[in-house]
Amino acid sequence: MGRFWTRKTVLLAVGVVAALTIVLVVTLDLGGGTDDGPAGSGGSPTSSTPSHTPRPAGPDEAGPAPSTIPAVQKWRPEIGKGWKPDRDRSRVVADSQGPAVDEARLLARELGLKASSGPARDGDVELVVDPEASGMRESYQLASRAGRVTITAPDDAGVFYGTRTLLQSVRAQGRVSEGLVRDRPDRPQRGFMLDIARKHFSADWIADRIREMGDLKLNQLQLHLSDDQAFRVQSTRHPEVVSDPHLTKKQVRDLIRLASSRHITVVPEIDSPGHLGAVLKAHPDLQLRDTAGRATPGAIDIANPKAARLVDSLLDEYADLFPGPYWHLGGDEYQALTRSNPGASYPGLAQAARQRHGAGATVQDLATAWLNDRAKTVRAHDKTPQVWNDGMHRGGVVKPQRDRQVTYWTGTEYGARQPEEYLREGWKVVNLNDKYLYYVLGEPNQFTYPTGEAIYREWTPAVLRGSKAVPKSLSGPDRVLGGRFAVWCDLKDAQTPEQVARGIRLPLMATAQKLWDPGTPKRDWADFRALADKVE
């Protein structure tokens, strides 16, 4: 982030001698630069709080910035004692018919205060949605002045994030200092991905993660619903594919409702044409087999029209259950493409490719066309498709359709390429770098559990593969849209759900910090860890 604030002049009255008022002019250097520097413009933010535990300000002092995760982008301190909740006097005020009423009720519950329709008075927190307010949808301004806090934003999402800043600051410092916060995220997609296919997680466990995500200003939860091991959501069209235990549709709706209250979009994923083993157990006639008759693990026969009808039926069924704007189609690790000569190993696929796409088409083209067709299915429900990067192949007769986003996780799988190649081709990319953001249970295949410290010190949205960032010209928020911290359950019994929750706590916090502000944090890692204990 850029450096945001110009030098401020503060007049401090220091005494009266022989009826003469002596005024001491004190200049505070708060970092230089301007108040409207763009997020992600380079350099280190001046807004993060110091690395020591800040003390409350006195009535004639400027207090510390709010202590929050992620840290606020811009902070201008002012003279005064700030605001702290008074259970006998303070209220959370919002228009009872306005868009911020739910945020007001939630914050009031969390602080032990009353919610009110106003008008606001001294001691209150007032939430205001002002469509004319400057800034992006998720931006907000928090003003703490004269014993009152006002949070203003162009959308209720921004208001919600302002309440998270206030709540964490009260938890960590007991108050909000006198001053002005102007805050906004650097990246529009900030998320957590959970593999509920290989390992069942209860609805209550997922709900707890949603609450954590909301406090960290994360806004996407990707749920990997199905894989070779299990299919974990109730289906009325195809109950034969569903595994036990699983989430009922009612439980999913309740989770989506909770996520919506925290301004989190739930992104469902039904991976295909690979990772469909659970579905294929119920539909063995659609299992892909090689020339020797051996089943190819997890792979559906994409030459068989029944395969497309089955998967599209599932996509159509869940489109209304998941009302968000994104749908993840998978596309990774289709094992037919890993053979040295896919056409020879799977002559049926090769023949279908030539019949449908011309004499020069190959099995790769058939796989690309499969994802294009599934993308068309979800676009009919007004969803933006997302796919894993190794499902986006170089060359070929059939090209990936443009209206999709690429979730980049690997540069080593078949079909995977360097991240710069996708970016130079104009694709919008979401970062799921498997070195930093993959928490794979049991640590198979040379994976190791990522640490929050490594993410905090080394990773940014521009670090898409390994530890090297892509060029700045390719890594802006319009190109790399954000990232997600992912839990994969390859060895599902390696950890209990409680152990997973503890293991991902600090990595998820560090990810939230670097997605909100990719700049070098002001706090050192030890201080960040200490703050984590205070803000929860």
N, C-alpha and C positions, 0 to 999 in steps of 0.2 A: 504494500500500500504506500501511497504518497504521504508526505508530511503535510498536516492539514491546517495547523493554526498559526496565525501571525502573532507577533509580539503584542501582548496585552498590557495596558497600563492600569494599575489598580491603585486607588487612593486610599491610604490607611491613616485615619486620624489617630495620632499617637499622644496627644496631650494638649492641655491648655496651660500656658504660662503667662501670668500677668495680663489676662484677658486676650492674649494673642494666640490664635489657633495655628498650630504648626502642623502642616500636612507633609507627610512623607510620601514621596512618589516612588513606588516600588515597581520595577519592571520584571514581569515574569516571562521567561522564554519558554513557550509551550511548543516549540518544535519548528516554527517557520512554516512557509508555504501558505496555501490558501484554504479556506473553509470548504471549497467545492472541488477539491482534487478527486478524480475518479477512482473508484475502487479498483484495486489491482494494477495501479499505475507504476508500481515499482518502488523500491526502497522499503524501509521499515516504518510501521505505523508509530505515531507518537502517542496514540490513544491508550495503549495497554497500561495497566496499573503497574506500579513499581514492584520489584521482586521481594519486598518485605510486606508484612501484614500491615495494611494501612490503619491508622487510628482515626476515629471520628473527628471532624473539624469542630472547633469552637465557633462562637457566633461571629468572630472577626477573622476567621481563617478560611482559606480555600481548601476544600476537602479532596480526597482522592477520587479517581475514576471508579465507576462501578466495578466490582470484582465479579467477573462472569466468564463462563465458557460457552461459546467463544467470546473473546474479548471484544469490546465495542470498538468500532472503527474510529470515531471522532469524539473527543471529550473536551469541553470548555468549562473549567472550574470557575465558580463564582464565590463571592464572600457570603458566608451564612452557615447555619448549623444543619441544613439539609432537612430531609423528611424521614421519619420512622413511623411505623404503624402504631396507632393508639386505639386499642380495642374499644375504648369508651367513646371515642370521638371520630376516628377515621372511617371513611366509607370508600367503596369503589363505585364510581358514578359513570353511567352510560345511558344513552337514550334507550328507554325500554322497548321502543319499536325499531331501534337502529341495528346495524350489522354487528356491533361490538358487544351486544348484551350477553352473549354466551361467554366471551372473554372476561367480562366483568364478573359474572357469577363464579367462574372458575377461580379467578384471582382472589375474590373475596373468600371463598372456601379455603384456599391455600394459606391466606394470611389471617384467617379467623376474624374477618371483618364482615360488615353488612354490605350487600349490593343495593344500590339506590339509583333512581332515575334522575336525581338531582333536584335543584341545581347544585353545582359543586360549591364547596365552601372550604375554609381553611382546614387543613388536616386530611383532605380527601385525595384520592387518586382519580383523575378523570380520564376516560378513554374516548377519543374522538376519531371517527373515520371522516376524513375530508378528501373527497375525490379530487379537489383542486390542489391538494398539498403536493409539493414538489417531490420528485423521487420515484423510484420504481415501486412496483406493487408490494414488495416485501420490505421496503425501507420504512423507517419510523424516526420520529423525534421524541425524545423524553426530556421534558423541562422540569427541574426540581427547583422551585423558587418559593420563598416566603411560606414554607410549611405546607406546600401543596405540590403534587406531581401531576403533570398533564402529558399523556402519551397521544401523539397525533400521527396518523398515517393515511396514505391514500386508499388503503384496503385493510380489511380486518386481519389479514395475515400479518401485516406490519404491526398493527396494534398488538396482536398476540405476541410477536417477538419482543416488543417493548415490555410487555408484562413479564416475560421470562427474564429480561435484564433486571427489572425491578425486584422480582422474586429472588433471584440468585444473589443480588446485592444485599438484600435484607438478610438472607441466610448467612452470607459470608461476613458482612460488616455491621449488621443490625440496622442499617439505614441506607438511604440514597443521598449522597452528598449534594450540596447546592451546585447547580450547574446545568449544562445542556449536553445531551447525547444526540448525535446524528449518526445513524447506523444503517448499514445495508449489507447484504451478502455479496461476495464477489462472484459466486457461481449459482446459477438457477437450479441445478439438480444436486441435492445433497442428501445422501441416503445410506440405507442399511439393507443388505440382502440376506435372506435366511432360507436355507435349504430345509424345508419341512418334509421333503419326499423321503430322503434316506433316514431321517430321524424325526419322530413325532415330537412336536412341542405343543404343550397345552395352550388353549386360548388364553388362559390367565397369564402364562409366561410371555406370550406374544404381546398381550396388553401392557404388561410391565415395561417391555422394551419400547412400545409406542410412547408411553409416558416419558421415558428417558429421552427418546428422540425429540419429543416436543420441547423439553427443557433445553436441549442442545441446538435447537433451531434447525434440525434436520427435517427434510420435507418429502422424502420418498422411502417407502418400504417395499422392496421387491420380494415376492414370495415364490420360491421355486416349488411348484405344486406337485410335480410328477417326475419320476426318473425310473431307472431299471428296478429299483428296490420296492417302490410303492407309489400309489396315487392317493393323495391325502385330502381331497375335498369331495364332499357328497355330490353325487351326480344323479339326476333324475332321468336323463336320457340314456346314460350308460352306467347303471349301477354295477355292472359286472366288472368294471375296471377299478373300482374303489377298494382301497385297502383299509384294514383296521389296525390301529385306531386312525381316525381321520377327523377333520373339522367338518361340522355340519354347516349347511348354508346359513342357518341362523347365527352360528358363532362367527362366521365370516362377516355377515352383515353387522354384527355388533362390533367387531374389530374395525371394520371400515368406518362405522359411525364414530368410534373413539378416535381413530386416526384423523378423520375430518375435523373433529373438534380441536385437534392439535395442528391442523393445516398440513397434514401428511397425506400424500397420495399413495395408495396401494397399487403396485405394479405386479400383476400376475404373470407367471411364466409357465407355459406348457411347452417343453422343449421337444423339437422335432427337426429333422427326421431321425435323429439319434436319441438316445436316453429314453426310449419308450418301452423298456422292458416290462414294466408293470401292465401297460396297456396290451402288450403282445401276449402276455400270459393268458388273457381272456380272449384274444383274437390271434391264435397261432397261425391261421391261414395267411396273415399279413406279415409274418416274420420273413425278413430277408435271409436268403440262403445262397451260398456260393455254389460253384460248379460241382463240388463234392457233396453237396447237400447239407453242409454244416451251417447251423444257425449263426448269424453275425450278431453278437451281443448288442441289444438295445436298438437295432436298426430295423426300421420298417421298410417294406418293399415299395418304394416310391414309383415303380412302374405300374403298380396295381391301383386302378382308379378307386377301389374301395378304401384304400389307405387314406386318400385325401378326403373322402366323404366322412370317414370316422373322425379324423382330427378336426376338420371344419365343424362337425357337429358339436364337438366339445368346446371349440372356440366360441361358437354361436351361443351355446348354453350359458357360458360364464360371462359373456360380454355385459349383460345387464347386472350380474352379481357384482362385478367390479366396475364401477362407474367412472373411474379415472380416465385420463386422456392417453395413457400409454399401455402397450401390451408387449411383453417380451416373448419372442417366438423361438428363442434358443438358436438352433442352427449349427451348434458346435459338434465336433467329434463324431461325425457320421462315418462309421468305421469302414464302410465300403470304399471311401476315398483314401484310406490309409494303405491299401494294398499297392504293391509295386505296379500292377497293371489292372486297374479296376475293371476295365472293359473285358479282359480275359477272365477275371474271377467272377464277374457278374454279367454274363452276356445278355441276360434279359434287360438289365438296366441300360446297357449300351445300345441294344436294339431300340428300346423305347426312346432314348435320347435322339437317335437318328430319325426315327419316325416323326417325332414331335417338333424337332428343332433343326433338321437338315442333316445332310450327309457328314458334315464336319463336326457335329455335336458329340460330346462325350458324357460320361457319367457325372462329371463335375457340372456340366450344363443342366443336366436333369435335376441335380441337387439345388442349383441356383434357382431354377424355375419353380421347384417345390416351395422354397421360401418366398418367392415372388407371389405365388398363389395364396399362401397363408397370410402374407401381408395384405393382399387384396381382401381377404375375408375379414380381418380386423379393421381395416380402413372403412369397410362398409358400416362398422359400428362407431365411426368417428374416433378411432384409436390411432395413435402414431406408433408404428412398429419399431421395436428395438431388437437387435440381434447380436450374438456374440461375434467378435471380429473374425474368428477362424471359419465362420460360415460365409464370409465375404471373399470370394476367390479372385485371384488375379487372372486376367485374360478370359478366354472362353467365348463361345458364340452367344450365350445368354448372359445378359448383364443384370446385376442387382438393380432393382427399381430404386429411384432416388429418395422417395419419401419414407425414409427410415433413419434411425440413429444407431450408431455402432458402439456397443459396450466392449471396451478393449481390456482383455485380461492376459493375453499371452502372445509371445512371438515365436513359440517353439512348436506348437501343434501344426498338423497338416493344414495348409491353406492360410496359416497366419502369416502376417507380414509386419514389417516395422511400422510403428504408429505414424511416422511421418508420411508414409505412403497413403494411408487413409485420409489424413488431413489435407495433403496436397491434392487429392482427388475431390476434395470438397465435402467429405462426410463430416457430420456432427458426431463428436465422440464423447462418451462417458467413461471415466477412468475407474477401472477395477484392477489395477496393477497387482498381479498375483504375488509379487515380492513383498509388498507392504500391506495389502488390503485383503488377503486371503487367509482366513482362519480355518484351517482344514483339520478336522478332528482326527487325532491319531498321528498327524504329521507324516502321511505316506508320500511316496514319490518325491522325496527330497524337500517337501514343504516343511517349514518351521513356523511355529506360532508367531505372528507379528507382534511387535511391542509398540506401545504407545510412544515411547521415547524415540524410536526410529522414525515413526510417522511424523512426530512433532519436529524433529531435528532435520530430517532429510527429504521427506516427501512433500510434493505440491501437486496440484492438478496437472501440471506440465510434465511430471515424471510418470510416464505412461508404461514404460517397460524398463525393468531393472532400476538403476539409480540415476539414469541420465535423463535430463529434461529435454523435451523437444524445443526447437527454436521459439523465441518469443513471438515471432511473426505467425506461428501456427497454434499458439497455446492460449490465446485470449478467451474470455468467457463466451464469445460467439462461436468458438471452434471446439474447445474442450468444455463441455457444458457443466461438468462437475464430476462427481465420483460417488462410489458406494463402498462401504466396508462390508465384506461378505463372509458369512459363515457357511462352510461346506461340511457335510457330515459323512465323509467317505468311510470312516471307521466309527460308526455311530455310538458304540459303547465306550469309546475312549474317554468321554467326559459325560457327566450328568448335565441336565439343563442348568442346574445351579452353578456348576463349574464353568459352563459356557458363559453364563451371565457375568461371573466374576472375571473370567479371562478376557472378555471383550470390552470391559468397562472403560479402561483407560485408552485402548486403541480407538474406540468409538469416539471418545471425547477429543482425542488428538485429531482424528479425521474431521470432526465437526469444526474444530478451530481452523484447520488449514483450508477447508472449503469455504468458510466464511471470510477468511483473510489469509491468502497464501504467503504473505510476507513473513519475514523472520520475526518470531514472537519476541516481545519484550521480556516476558517471564522466562527464567530458566526452567529446566525440566523439574527440578526438585520443588520449585515454587508452584508450578502448574499442578503437580501431584497433590501438594498440600491444599491448594485451592479446590481441587476436585472433591476432597473430603468435606469441604465447607459448603459447597453450593448445592449438594444433593439434599 
